[in-house]
């Protein structure tokens, strides 16, 4: 007479394999979510990382540092997975050598910046708000212009990237000729 159901040994092996798969998957997500991983490609290390090291996000009086994934990878799992899938396109272009020289990078800089600006606009600058929370801003401690611009921006449903393009990386040279790259003036 045949037994009904799944043998206990198959169930245990399935659970163990599931745990190993899930652990490996999460380990690889975290491994690719570090600044060291991001700058392991010379395209990033020699271009945007060099610029970033001269910004307030890298070195400041408080010692708080935003790393590449803090700004470019969402923390929430669903959004993180979506961003990681989108990043496979970057791996494809790494293999093609699309921006493997400084000249190629500069030629594509505005296009690359637009992709990030559009992504941040679409998600209401979610990654900025991991550290900068509107509710906790002490407006009177800000400079008068910053305070006025923040209040006006929030009242007009603007998001961080609408005004803070170029805060962590240099603006593309051609931003003067392209309205999409202009930082809003209030």
C-alpha angles and dihedrals in degrees: 000000000000121000118242121228134020118317113249092240092057090049092050092047090049092052092048092048090048092052091048092049093047092046092048092047093051091044091054091047091053093043090055091045098072133098089236090059092047095052094042085092110076089219090068098032095051098040124026096016091058090052093045091056088066095056137091089248090066104037126018144142094267098052093233111139127193111210128204095270092047089066103026106037124056118232096218110091100233093047091043092055091048090051092047090053090050089050091063085079088062090054090051090054091045088059091046092050092233094157103013094129131051090245093053090046093052091047090055098035097102092047092048092046091049090054091054094043091050091048092050093045090050093052095040091249090295094171092052089055091056084082105012109060117185091212092058099045112122098214097186089057091056122084114271094252093047092048093049092046093048093049092045092045093051091046089053094047094248120155130218096266092055089073106015104061109142095025095120102019135029117271115248112267090239094057089103089064098041121068092204090066098050119113109231116250118209 
